[in-house]
Amino acid sequence: MRTLNDYFISAKIADISTASSTFVAVPDGGRIIKIITALQGAITSADAAITFEIGGTAVTGGAITVANSGSAAGTVDSAEPTAANRVEEGGTIEMITDGASSGAKVLYVTFVIRR
């Protein structure tokens, strides 16, 4: 159940199949309680591993694997971080893809943050 203390940040990884880091700005402090992704098309050859870091520290329990088998536009995956998930106002969250898959597809990411 969502509370009035929850807010959402949406971000985009331009190409899930190219190893890269993308940063998203944080407007208010809190804890990341859920990360949800939506794939914009099928990927092939391998799964794509997506990890998240705050200040260079990996978010515990926040990794997401986007499976290539059965992937399609609209595939949703999620994670519920358990530690190292505190964000500060004016900080950033780093989204990292390993680039193992093939197929230049966009991945949208939504962070649920509880103040």
Long-range contacts (C-beta under 8 A, 24 or more apart in sequence): 2-112, 3-114, 5-30, 5-114, 5-115, 6-33, 6-112, 6-113, 6-114, 6-115, 7-112, 7-113, 7-115, 8-110, 8-111, 8-112, 8-113, 9-93, 9-110, 9-111, 9-113, 10-108, 10-109, 10-110, 10-111, 11-93, 11-95, 11-108, 11-109, 11-110, 11-111, 12-106, 12-107, 12-108, 12-109, 13-50, 13-95, 13-97, 13-106, 13-107, 13-108, 13-109, 14-106, 15-97, 15-104, 15-105, 15-106, 16-43, 16-48, 16-50, 16-66, 16-97, 16-101, 16-103, 16-105, 16-106, 16-107, 17-43, 17-48, 17-97, 17-99, 17-100, 17-101, 17-102, 17-103, 17-104, 17-105, 18-97, 18-99, 18-104, 19-97, 19-98, 19-99, 20-96, 20-97, 20-99, 21-94, 21-95, 21-96, 22-94, 22-95, 23-92, 23-93, 23-94, 23-95, 24-92, 24-93, 24-95, 24-109, 24-111, 25-90, 25-91, 25-92, 26-87, 26-88, 26-89, 26-90, 26-91, 26-92, 26-93, 26-113, 27-89, 28-89, 28-113, 28-115, 29-86, 29-87, 29-88, 29-89, 29-115, 30-86, 30-87, 30-113, 30-114, 30-115, 31-81, 31-85, 31-86, 31-87, 31-113, 31-114, 32-59, 32-62, 32-81, 32-85, 32-87, 32-93, 32-111, 32-112, 32-113, 33-80, 33-81, 33-85, 33-112, 33-113, 33-114, 34-78, 34-79, 34-80, 34-81, 34-111, 34-112, 35-59, 35-62, 35-64, 35-78, 35-79, 35-80, 35-81, 35-109, 35-110, 35-111, 35-112, 36-76, 36-77, 36-78, 36-109, 36-110, 36-112, 37-64, 37-66, 37-76, 37-77, 37-78, 37-107, 37-108, 37-109, 37-110, 38-74, 38-75, 38-76, 38-107, 38-108, 38-110, 39-66, 39-71, 39-72, 39-73, 39-74, 39-75, 39-76, 39-77, 39-105, 39-106, 39-107, 40-73, 40-105, 40-106, 40-107, 40-108, 41-72, 41-73, 41-103, 41-105, 41-106, 42-68, 42-71, 42-72, 42-73, 42-103, 42-105, 43-68, 43-71, 43-101, 43-102, 43-103, 43-105, 44-68, 44-101, 44-102, 44-103, 45-100, 45-101, 45-102, 45-103, 46-100, 46-101, 46-102, 47-100, 47-101, 48-97, 48-98, 48-99, 48-100, 48-101, 48-107, 49-97, 49-98, 49-100, 50-95, 50-96, 50-97, 50-98, 50-107, 50-109, 51-96, 51-98, 52-81, 52-93, 52-94, 52-95, 52-96, 53-93, 53-94, 53-96, 54-84, 54-85, 54-86, 54-87, 54-91, 54-92, 54-93, 54-94, 55-91, 56-94, 57-84, 58-84, 59-84, 59-85, 59-93, 60-84, 60-85, 61-85, 66-101, 66-107, 68-101, 87-113
